[in-house]
């Protein structure tokens, strides 16, 4: 999720991240947790609907994640659909363990990536700054 429009100078001045960004948007991870827990009630109440519930949760999770990745995370359609399929399968696994666990880990990863930042590296002066120094006027001290 790098921005190709940023210049190298802007990228040097940004704080470095010791933890890389999460592979999915935090909203997609949260949606996986919510879907897993909402439909988990139906799985526990009537085990006969287990197959339909799993398929339904998987489809809703895949579509939700794909749209979040496309429009919020600004991923391409291919990456968005791939991430949507993976998160849909994870959310569609019966019972509430897998989707909640994976969603919580990804949500924590995304938060840690945003909150834990290293200071920006000290950069060398840019060409414009060096020219300003060279073109500076020399004054004699009396």
ROKEKOL-726040 format. One record per residue: residue number from 1; residue in three letters; chain; x, y, z of N, C-alpha, C in turn. Coordinates in nm, 3 decimals, m for minus. Layout:
! residues N
k=NUM	r=ALA	c=A	nu=X	nv=Y	nw=Z	cau=X	cav=Y	caw=Z	cu=X	cv=Y	cw=Z
...
! end
This chain:
! residues 142
k=1	r=UNK	c=A	nu=0.082	nv=m0.118	nw=0.000	cau=0.000	cav=0.000	caw=0.000	cu=0.087	cv=0.125	cw=0.000
k=2	r=UNK	c=A	nu=0.185	nv=0.127	nw=m0.084	cau=0.269	cav=0.244	caw=m0.094	cu=0.208	cv=0.340	cw=m0.195
k=3	r=UNK	c=A	nu=0.233	nv=0.466	nw=m0.174	cau=0.178	cav=0.569	caw=m0.259	cu=0.284	cv=0.609	cw=m0.362
k=4	r=UNK	c=A	nu=0.263	nv=0.580	nw=m0.492	cau=0.365	cav=0.611	caw=m0.592	cu=0.379	cv=0.760	cw=m0.617
k=5	r=UNK	c=A	nu=0.286	nv=0.843	nw=m0.568	cau=0.294	cav=0.986	caw=m0.595	cu=0.384	cv=1.058	cw=m0.495
k=6	r=UNK	c=A	nu=0.428	nv=0.992	nw=m0.390	cau=0.515	cav=1.055	caw=m0.291	cu=0.657	cv=1.067	cw=m0.346
k=7	r=UNK	c=A	nu=0.718	nv=1.178	nw=m0.319	cau=0.856	cav=1.195	caw=m0.363	cu=0.949	cv=1.128	cw=m0.261
k=8	r=UNK	c=A	nu=1.074	nv=1.112	nw=m0.301	cau=1.170	cav=1.048	caw=m0.212	cu=1.197	cv=1.133	cw=m0.089
k=9	r=UNK	c=A	nu=1.190	nv=1.265	nw=m0.104	cau=1.213	cav=1.355	caw=0.009	cu=1.103	cv=1.337	cw=0.112
k=10	r=UNK	c=A	nu=0.975	nv=1.328	nw=0.067	cau=0.864	cav=1.306	caw=0.159	cu=0.877	cv=1.172	cw=0.230
k=11	r=UNK	c=A	nu=0.920	nv=1.071	nw=0.158	cau=0.933	cav=0.939	caw=0.216	cu=1.045	cv=0.936	cw=0.320
k=12	r=UNK	c=A	nu=1.151	nv=1.015	nw=0.300	cau=1.260	cav=1.019	caw=0.396	cu=1.220	cv=1.090	cw=0.526
k=13	r=UNK	c=A	nu=1.129	nv=1.187	nw=0.516	cau=1.090	cav=1.263	caw=0.633	cu=0.984	cv=1.193	cw=0.716
k=14	r=UNK	c=A	nu=0.916	nv=1.092	nw=0.662	cau=0.814	cav=1.019	caw=0.737	cu=0.880	cv=0.929	cw=0.840
k=15	r=UNK	c=A	nu=0.811	nv=0.906	nw=0.952	cau=0.867	cav=0.813	caw=1.050	cu=0.872	cv=0.671	cw=0.994
k=16	r=UNK	c=A	nu=0.976	nv=0.598	nw=1.031	cau=0.989	cav=0.459	caw=0.987	cu=0.903	cv=0.371	cw=1.076
k=17	r=UNK	c=A	nu=0.860	nv=0.259	nw=1.022	cau=0.780	cav=0.166	caw=1.099	cu=0.859	cv=0.038	cw=1.123
k=18	r=UNK	c=A	nu=0.878	nv=0.002	nw=1.249	cau=0.946	cav=m0.124	caw=1.275	cu=0.856	cv=m0.244	cw=1.244
k=19	r=UNK	c=A	nu=0.724	nv=m0.221	nw=1.245	cau=0.628	cav=m0.326	caw=1.214	cu=0.564	cv=m0.289	cw=1.080
k=20	r=UNK	c=A	nu=0.572	nv=m0.376	nw=0.980	cau=0.513	cav=m0.342	caw=0.850	cu=0.361	cv=m0.335	cw=0.859
k=21	r=UNK	c=A	nu=0.297	nv=m0.266	nw=0.766	cau=0.151	cav=m0.256	caw=0.769	cu=0.087	cv=m0.395	cw=0.753
k=22	r=UNK	c=A	nu=m0.030	nv=m0.409	nw=0.810	cau=m0.104	cav=m0.535	caw=0.801	cu=m0.146	cv=m0.561	cw=0.657
k=23	r=UNK	c=A	nu=m0.159	nv=m0.687	nw=0.617	cau=m0.196	cav=m0.717	caw=0.478	cu=m0.339	cv=m0.678	cw=0.443
k=24	r=UNK	c=A	nu=m0.426	nv=m0.664	nw=0.542	cau=m0.564	cav=m0.622	caw=0.515	cu=m0.595	cv=m0.497	cw=0.596
k=25	r=UNK	c=A	nu=m0.692	nv=m0.422	nw=0.549	cau=m0.736	cav=m0.300	caw=0.616	cu=m0.799	cv=m0.338	cw=0.751
k=26	r=UNK	c=A	nu=m0.781	nv=m0.255	nw=0.854	cau=m0.839	cav=m0.287	caw=0.984	cu=m0.992	cv=m0.305	cw=0.980
k=27	r=UNK	c=A	nu=m1.059	nv=m0.234	nw=0.890	cau=m1.204	cav=m0.249	caw=0.879	cu=m1.241	cv=m0.389	cw=0.829
k=28	r=UNK	c=A	nu=m1.162	nv=m0.446	nw=0.741	cau=m1.187	cav=m0.582	caw=0.692	cu=m1.166	cv=m0.683	cw=0.803
k=29	r=UNK	c=A	nu=m1.065	nv=m0.663	nw=0.887	cau=m1.042	cav=m0.753	caw=0.999	cu=m1.156	cv=m0.743	cw=1.100
k=30	r=UNK	c=A	nu=m1.203	nv=m0.622	nw=1.125	cau=m1.315	cav=m0.603	caw=1.217	cu=m1.443	cv=m0.666	cw=1.161
k=31	r=UNK	c=A	nu=m1.465	nv=m0.652	nw=1.032	cau=m1.583	cav=m0.714	caw=0.970	cu=m1.578	cv=m0.866	cw=0.982
k=32	r=UNK	c=A	nu=m1.460	nv=m0.925	nw=0.969	cau=m1.446	cav=m1.070	caw=0.984	cu=m1.483	cv=m1.114	cw=1.125
k=33	r=UNK	c=A	nu=m1.437	nv=m1.039	nw=1.224	cau=m1.470	cav=m1.071	caw=1.363	cu=m1.621	cv=m1.061	cw=1.386
k=34	r=UNK	c=A	nu=m1.681	nv=m0.953	nw=1.340	cau=m1.824	cav=m0.931	caw=1.360	cu=m1.906	cv=m1.039	cw=1.291
k=35	r=UNK	c=A	nu=m1.875	nv=m1.069	nw=1.165	cau=m1.950	cav=m1.173	caw=1.094	cu=m1.935	cv=m1.308	cw=1.161
k=36	r=UNK	c=A	nu=m1.816	nv=m1.339	nw=1.205	cau=m1.791	cav=m1.467	caw=1.270	cu=m1.875	cv=m1.482	cw=1.396
k=37	r=UNK	c=A	nu=m1.887	nv=m1.376	nw=1.473	cau=m1.962	cav=m1.382	caw=1.599	cu=m2.113	cv=m1.373	cw=1.580
k=38	r=UNK	c=A	nu=m2.159	nv=m1.294	nw=1.485	cau=m2.303	cav=m1.283	caw=1.462	cu=m2.359	cv=m1.415	cw=1.412
k=39	r=UNK	c=A	nu=m2.295	nv=m1.473	nw=1.313	cau=m2.348	cav=m1.597	caw=1.258	cu=m2.312	cv=m1.719	cw=1.343
k=40	r=UNK	c=A	nu=m2.223	nv=m1.702	nw=1.440	cau=m2.192	cav=m1.810	caw=1.531	cu=m2.312	cv=m1.849	cw=1.616
k=41	r=UNK	c=A	nu=m2.400	nv=m1.753	nw=1.643	cau=m2.521	cav=m1.782	caw=1.720	cu=m2.608	cv=m1.881	cw=1.645
k=42	r=UNK	c=A	nu=m2.624	nv=m1.862	nw=1.514	cau=m2.707	cav=m1.953	caw=1.435	cu=m2.645	cv=m2.092	cw=1.427
k=43	r=UNK	c=A	nu=m2.513	nv=m2.099	nw=1.426	cau=m2.445	cav=m2.228	caw=1.421	cu=m2.468	cv=m2.307	cw=1.549
k=44	r=UNK	c=A	nu=m2.476	nv=m2.238	nw=1.662	cau=m2.495	cav=m2.306	caw=1.789	cu=m2.641	cv=m2.343	cw=1.813
k=45	r=UNK	c=A	nu=m2.734	nv=m2.260	nw=1.766	cau=m2.876	cav=m2.284	caw=1.789	cu=m2.926	cv=m2.402	cw=1.706
k=46	r=UNK	c=A	nu=m2.893	nv=m2.406	nw=1.578	cau=m2.943	cav=m2.512	caw=1.491	cu=m2.828	cv=m2.567	cw=1.407
k=47	r=UNK	c=A	nu=m2.771	nv=m2.678	nw=1.448	cau=m2.657	cav=m2.735	caw=1.374	cu=m2.693	cv=m2.780	cw=1.232
k=48	r=UNK	c=A	nu=m2.821	nv=m2.797	nw=1.202	cau=m2.861	cav=m2.839	caw=1.068	cu=m2.838	cv=m2.729	cw=0.964
k=49	r=UNK	c=A	nu=m2.836	nv=m2.607	nw=1.009	cau=m2.813	cav=m2.496	caw=0.916	cu=m2.664	cv=m2.462	cw=0.904
k=50	r=UNK	c=A	nu=m2.581	nv=m2.548	nw=0.955	cau=m2.437	cav=m2.521	caw=0.959	cu=m2.379	cv=m2.497	cw=0.820
k=51	r=UNK	c=A	nu=m2.415	nv=m2.577	nw=0.722	cau=m2.360	cav=m2.563	caw=0.587	cu=m2.406	cv=m2.431	cw=0.525
k=52	r=UNK	c=A	nu=m2.535	nv=m2.401	nw=0.536	cau=m2.586	cav=m2.276	caw=0.479	cu=m2.526	cv=m2.154	cw=0.548
k=53	r=UNK	c=A	nu=m2.513	nv=m2.162	nw=0.676	cau=m2.455	cav=m2.050	caw=0.751	cu=m2.309	cv=m2.029	cw=0.712
k=54	r=UNK	c=A	nu=m2.234	nv=m2.138	nw=0.700	cau=m2.092	cav=m2.125	caw=0.664	cu=m2.075	cv=m2.063	cw=0.525
k=55	r=UNK	c=A	nu=m2.155	nv=m2.108	nw=0.431	cau=m2.148	cav=m2.053	caw=0.295	cu=m2.190	cv=m1.906	cw=0.295
k=56	r=UNK	c=A	nu=m2.297	nv=m1.875	nw=0.366	cau=m2.344	cav=m1.736	caw=0.373	cu=m2.242	cv=m1.643	cw=0.434
k=57	r=UNK	c=A	nu=m2.184	nv=m1.684	nw=0.545	cau=m2.083	cav=m1.602	caw=0.611	cu=m1.960	cv=m1.586	cw=0.522
k=58	r=UNK	c=A	nu=m1.921	nv=m1.693	nw=0.455	cau=m1.805	cav=m1.686	caw=0.366	cu=m1.826	cv=m1.589	cw=0.252
k=59	r=UNK	c=A	nu=m1.944	nv=m1.593	nw=0.191	cau=m1.973	cav=m1.502	caw=0.079	cu=m1.980	cv=m1.357	cw=0.126
k=60	r=UNK	c=A	nu=m2.050	nv=m1.334	nw=0.236	cau=m2.060	cav=m1.196	caw=0.287	cu=m1.922	cv=m1.145	cw=0.330
k=61	r=UNK	c=A	nu=m1.843	nv=m1.229	nw=0.394	cau=m1.708	cav=m1.189	caw=0.435	cu=m1.618	cv=m1.160	cw=0.317
k=62	r=UNK	c=A	nu=m1.629	nv=m1.242	nw=0.211	cau=m1.546	cav=m1.220	caw=0.092	cu=m1.582	cv=m1.089	cw=0.022
k=63	r=UNK	c=A	nu=m1.710	nv=m1.065	nw=0.007	cau=m1.754	cav=m0.942	caw=m0.061	cu=m1.718	cv=m0.819	cw=0.023
k=64	r=UNK	c=A	nu=m1.741	nv=m0.827	nw=0.153	cau=m1.709	cav=m0.714	caw=0.240	cu=m1.560	cv=m0.681	cw=0.237
k=65	r=UNK	c=A	nu=m1.478	nv=m0.782	nw=0.251	cau=m1.333	cav=m0.759	caw=0.252	cu=m1.284	cv=m0.708	cw=0.116
k=66	r=UNK	c=A	nu=m1.337	nv=m0.764	nw=0.008	cau=m1.295	cav=m0.718	caw=m0.125	cu=m1.330	cv=m0.570	cw=m0.146
k=67	r=UNK	c=A	nu=m1.449	nv=m0.529	nw=m0.105	cau=m1.489	cav=m0.389	caw=m0.122	cu=m1.409	cv=m0.296	cw=m0.030
k=68	r=UNK	c=A	nu=m1.385	nv=m0.339	nw=0.092	cau=m1.304	cav=m0.257	caw=0.183	cu=m1.162	cv=m0.241	cw=0.129
k=69	r=UNK	c=A	nu=m1.104	nv=m0.350	nw=0.081	cau=m0.968	cav=m0.343	caw=0.027	cu=m0.962	cv=m0.255	cw=m0.098
k=70	r=UNK	c=A	nu=m1.064	nv=m0.262	nw=m0.180	cau=m1.064	cav=m0.185	caw=m0.304	cu=m1.082	cv=m0.035	cw=m0.278
k=71	r=UNK	c=A	nu=m1.181	nv=m0.001	nw=m0.196	cau=m1.216	cav=0.140	caw=m0.182	cu=m1.154	cv=0.211	cw=m0.062
k=72	r=UNK	c=A	nu=m1.121	nv=0.140	nw=0.045	cau=m1.058	cav=0.205	caw=0.158	cu=m0.906	cv=0.190	cw=0.156
k=73	r=UNK	c=A	nu=m0.859	nv=0.069	nw=0.124	cau=m0.715	cav=0.046	caw=0.122	cu=m0.653	cv=0.080	cw=m0.014
k=74	r=UNK	c=A	nu=m0.737	nv=0.107	nw=m0.113	cau=m0.692	cav=0.146	caw=m0.248	cu=m0.609	cv=0.038	cw=m0.317
k=75	r=UNK	c=A	nu=m0.641	nv=m0.090	nw=m0.290	cau=m0.575	cav=m0.201	caw=m0.359	cu=m0.638	cv=m0.218	cw=m0.497
k=76	r=UNK	c=A	nu=m0.568	nv=m0.287	nw=m0.586	cau=m0.626	cav=m0.320	caw=m0.716	cu=m0.732	cv=m0.427	cw=m0.700
k=77	r=UNK	c=A	nu=m0.811	nv=m0.449	nw=m0.807	cau=m0.919	cav=m0.547	caw=m0.798	cu=m0.866	cv=m0.688	cw=m0.773
k=78	r=UNK	c=A	nu=m0.756	nv=m0.724	nw=m0.836	cau=m0.702	cav=m0.859	caw=m0.818	cu=m0.664	cv=m0.886	cw=m0.674
k=79	r=UNK	c=A	nu=m0.590	nv=m0.794	nw=m0.614	cau=m0.548	cav=m0.810	caw=m0.475	cu=m0.668	cv=m0.805	cw=m0.382
k=80	r=UNK	c=A	nu=m0.765	nv=m0.718	nw=m0.411	cau=m0.884	cav=m0.707	caw=m0.327	cu=m0.965	cv=m0.836	cw=m0.328
k=81	r=UNK	c=A	nu=m0.985	nv=m0.893	nw=m0.446	cau=m1.063	cav=m1.017	caw=m0.455	cu=m0.987	cv=m1.133	cw=m0.388
k=82	r=UNK	c=A	nu=m0.857	nv=m1.139	nw=m0.405	cau=m0.778	cav=m1.245	caw=m0.342	cu=m0.786	cv=m1.236	cw=m0.190
k=83	r=UNK	c=A	nu=m0.769	nv=m1.116	nw=m0.136	cau=m0.778	cav=m1.098	caw=0.009	cu=m0.920	cv=m1.125	cw=0.058
k=84	r=UNK	c=A	nu=m1.020	nv=m1.087	nw=m0.024	cau=m1.159	cav=m1.115	caw=0.011	cu=m1.187	cv=m1.264	cw=0.018
k=85	r=UNK	c=A	nu=m1.135	nv=m1.340	nw=m0.078	cau=m1.155	cav=m1.485	caw=m0.076	cu=m1.092	cv=m1.549	cw=0.047
k=86	r=UNK	c=A	nu=m0.972	nv=m1.507	nw=0.080	cau=m0.904	cav=m1.564	caw=0.197	cu=m0.981	cv=m1.531	cw=0.325
k=87	r=UNK	c=A	nu=m1.018	nv=m1.406	nw=0.342	cau=m1.091	cav=m1.367	caw=0.463	cu=m1.231	cv=m1.428	cw=0.465
k=88	r=UNK	c=A	nu=m1.294	nv=m1.448	nw=0.349	cau=m1.424	cav=m1.514	caw=0.343	cu=m1.416	cv=m1.659	cw=0.387
k=89	r=UNK	c=A	nu=m1.312	nv=m1.727	nw=0.343	cau=m1.293	cav=m1.867	caw=0.384	cu=m1.267	cv=m1.873	cw=0.535
k=90	r=UNK	c=A	nu=m1.187	nv=m1.782	nw=0.585	cau=m1.157	cav=m1.780	caw=0.729	cu=m1.284	cv=m1.753	cw=0.810
k=91	r=UNK	c=A	nu=m1.366	nv=m1.658	nw=0.763	cau=m1.489	cav=m1.626	caw=0.836	cu=m1.591	cv=m1.739	cw=0.823
k=92	r=UNK	c=A	nu=m1.589	nv=m1.814	nw=0.713	cau=m1.687	cav=m1.919	caw=0.690	cu=m1.657	cv=m2.051	cw=0.758
k=93	r=UNK	c=A	nu=m1.540	nv=m2.064	nw=0.818	cau=m1.508	cav=m2.188	caw=0.891	cu=m1.607	cv=m2.201	cw=1.007
k=94	r=UNK	c=A	nu=m1.664	nv=m2.320	nw=1.026	cau=m1.764	cav=m2.336	caw=1.132	cu=m1.708	cv=m2.302	cw=1.270
k=95	r=UNK	c=A	nu=m1.794	nv=m2.248	nw=1.350	cau=m1.767	cav=m2.208	caw=1.488	cu=m1.677	cv=m2.085	cw=1.492
k=96	r=UNK	c=A	nu=m1.679	nv=m2.020	nw=1.604	cau=m1.628	cav=m1.884	caw=1.614	cu=m1.480	cv=m1.873	cw=1.645
k=97	r=UNK	c=A	nu=m1.405	nv=m1.974	nw=1.629	cau=m1.265	cav=m1.967	caw=1.670	cu=m1.178	cv=m1.903	cw=1.563
k=98	r=UNK	c=A	nu=m1.186	nv=m1.952	nw=1.440	cau=m1.091	cav=m1.911	caw=1.336	cu=m1.106	cv=m1.764	cw=1.297
k=99	r=UNK	c=A	nu=m1.226	nv=m1.722	nw=1.260	cau=m1.245	cav=m1.585	caw=1.215	cu=m1.214	cv=m1.482	cw=1.321
k=100	r=UNK	c=A	nu=m1.253	nv=m1.511	nw=1.444	cau=m1.226	cav=m1.418	caw=1.553	cu=m1.077	cv=m1.411	cw=1.583
k=101	r=UNK	c=A	nu=m1.010	nv=m1.524	nw=1.585	cau=m0.867	cav=m1.526	caw=1.615	cu=m0.786	cv=m1.454	cw=1.507
k=102	r=UNK	c=A	nu=m0.810	nv=m1.490	nw=1.382	cau=m0.736	cav=m1.427	caw=1.272	cu=m0.770	cv=m1.279	cw=1.262
k=103	r=UNK	c=A	nu=m0.897	nv=m1.244	nw=1.275	cau=m0.937	cav=m1.103	caw=1.270	cu=m0.874	cv=m1.021	cw=1.381
k=104	r=UNK	c=A	nu=m0.869	nv=m1.078	nw=1.503	cau=m0.809	cav=m1.007	caw=1.616	cu=m0.659	cv=m0.988	cw=1.596
k=105	r=UNK	c=A	nu=m0.593	nv=m1.090	nw=1.543	cau=m0.448	cav=m1.079	caw=1.518	cu=m0.421	cv=m0.971	cw=1.413
k=106	r=UNK	c=A	nu=m0.498	nv=m0.972	nw=1.303	cau=m0.478	cav=m0.870	caw=1.199	cu=m0.513	cv=m0.730	cw=1.247
k=107	r=UNK	c=A	nu=m0.616	nv=m0.720	nw=1.330	cau=m0.654	cav=m0.590	caw=1.385	cu=m0.545	cv=m0.537	cw=1.479
k=108	r=UNK	c=A	nu=m0.490	nv=m0.624	nw=1.561	cau=m0.379	cav=m0.585	caw=1.648	cu=m0.255	cv=m0.547	cw=1.570
k=109	r=UNK	c=A	nu=m0.228	nv=m0.622	nw=1.463	cau=m0.113	cav=m0.593	caw=1.377	cu=m0.127	cv=m0.455	cw=1.314
k=110	r=UNK	c=A	nu=m0.247	nv=m0.425	nw=1.264	cau=m0.269	cav=m0.295	caw=1.201	cu=m0.253	cv=m0.181	cw=1.302
k=111	r=UNK	c=A	nu=m0.303	nv=m0.202	nw=1.423	cau=m0.289	cav=m0.100	caw=1.527	cu=m0.144	cv=m0.080	cw=1.568
k=112	r=UNK	c=A	nu=m0.073	nv=m0.190	nw=1.586	cau=0.067	cav=m0.180	caw=1.625	cu=0.149	cv=m0.112	cw=1.516
k=113	r=UNK	c=A	nu=0.117	nv=m0.139	nw=1.392	cau=0.188	cav=m0.078	caw=1.281	cu=0.169	cv=0.074	cw=1.278
k=114	r=UNK	c=A	nu=0.050	nv=0.119	nw=1.315	cau=0.022	cav=0.263	caw=1.313	cu=0.078	cv=0.335	cw=1.436
k=115	r=UNK	c=A	nu=0.076	nv=0.268	nw=1.550	cau=0.113	cav=0.336	caw=1.674	cu=0.260	cv=0.329	cw=1.706
k=116	r=UNK	c=A	nu=0.328	nv=0.223	nw=1.666	cau=0.469	cav=0.208	caw=1.698	cu=0.550	cv=0.254	cw=1.578
k=117	r=UNK	c=A	nu=0.608	nv=0.370	nw=1.589	cau=0.686	cav=0.426	caw=1.479	cu=0.822	cv=0.468	cw=1.531
k=118	r=UNK	c=A	nu=0.922	nv=0.452	nw=1.448	cau=1.056	cav=0.499	caw=1.479	cu=1.072	cv=0.640	cw=1.424
k=119	r=UNK	c=A	nu=1.160	nv=0.719	nw=1.482	cau=1.182	cav=0.852	caw=1.426	cu=1.239	cv=0.844	cw=1.285
k=120	r=UNK	c=A	nu=1.212	nv=0.947	nw=1.208	cau=1.262	cav=0.951	caw=1.070	cu=1.414	cv=0.953	cw=1.071
k=121	r=UNK	c=A	nu=1.475	nv=0.885	nw=0.975	cau=1.621	cav=0.887	caw=0.970	cu=1.671	cv=1.027	cw=0.934
k=122	r=UNK	c=A	nu=1.786	nv=1.061	nw=0.989	cau=1.843	cav=1.191	caw=0.957	cu=1.894	cv=1.184	cw=0.814
k=123	r=UNK	c=A	nu=1.841	nv=1.272	nw=0.731	cau=1.877	cav=1.267	caw=0.590	cu=1.982	cv=1.373	cw=0.558
k=124	r=UNK	c=A	nu=2.049	nv=1.350	nw=0.449	cau=2.147	cav=1.447	caw=0.400	cu=2.070	cv=1.565	cw=0.342
k=125	r=UNK	c=A	nu=2.132	nv=1.684	nw=0.339	cau=2.063	cav=1.798	caw=0.281	cu=2.033	cv=1.773	cw=0.133
k=126	r=UNK	c=A	nu=1.918	nv=1.820	nw=0.090	cau=1.882	cav=1.804	caw=m0.051	cu=1.965	cv=1.899	cw=m0.138
k=127	r=UNK	c=A	nu=1.955	nv=1.880	nw=m0.266	cau=2.031	cav=1.963	caw=m0.360	cu=1.991	cv=2.110	cw=m0.346
k=128	r=UNK	c=A	nu=1.862	nv=2.138	nw=m0.327	cau=1.817	cav=2.276	caw=m0.313	cu=1.877	cv=2.339	cw=m0.187
k=129	r=UNK	c=A	nu=1.882	nv=2.263	nw=m0.078	cau=1.940	cav=2.317	caw=0.045	cu=2.089	cv=2.342	cw=0.029
k=130	r=UNK	c=A	nu=2.160	nv=2.255	nw=m0.042	cau=2.303	cav=2.275	caw=m0.065	cu=2.327	cv=2.399	cw=m0.151
k=131	r=UNK	c=A	nu=2.241	nv=2.423	nw=m0.250	cau=2.257	cav=2.540	caw=m0.335	cu=2.233	cv=2.668	cw=m0.255
k=132	r=UNK	c=A	nu=2.138	nv=2.663	nw=m0.161	cau=2.114	cav=2.781	caw=m0.078	cu=2.238	cv=2.812	cw=0.006
k=133	r=UNK	c=A	nu=2.304	nv=2.710	nw=0.054	cau=2.424	cav=2.730	caw=0.134	cu=2.536	cv=2.786	cw=0.048
k=134	r=UNK	c=A	nu=2.551	nv=2.734	nw=m0.072	cau=2.657	cav=2.778	caw=m0.162	cu=2.632	cv=2.921	cw=m0.207
k=135	r=UNK	c=A	nu=2.508	nv=2.957	nw=m0.235	cau=2.476	cav=3.089	caw=m0.285	cu=2.461	cv=3.193	cw=m0.174
k=136	r=UNK	c=A	nu=2.487	nv=3.155	nw=m0.052	cau=2.474	cav=3.249	caw=0.060	cu=2.579	cv=3.357	cw=0.047
k=137	r=UNK	c=A	nu=2.544	nv=3.471	nw=0.095	cau=2.632	cav=3.586	caw=0.087	cu=2.732	cv=3.584	cw=0.204
k=138	r=UNK	c=A	nu=2.856	nv=3.614	nw=0.176	cau=2.959	cav=3.616	caw=0.280	cu=2.976	cv=3.759	cw=0.326
k=139	r=UNK	c=A	nu=2.969	nv=3.783	nw=0.456	cau=2.986	cav=3.917	caw=0.511	cu=3.108	cv=3.917	cw=0.602
k=140	r=UNK	c=A	nu=3.178	nv=4.029	nw=0.598	cau=3.293	cav=4.040	caw=0.685	cu=3.250	cv=4.098	cw=0.819
k=141	r=UNK	c=A	nu=3.310	nv=4.045	nw=0.925	cau=3.277	cav=4.091	caw=1.058	cu=3.376	cv=4.199	cw=1.095
k=142	r=UNK	c=A	nu=3.329	nv=4.311	nw=1.144	cau=3.416	cav=4.422	caw=1.180	cu=3.466	cv=4.415	cw=1.319
! end
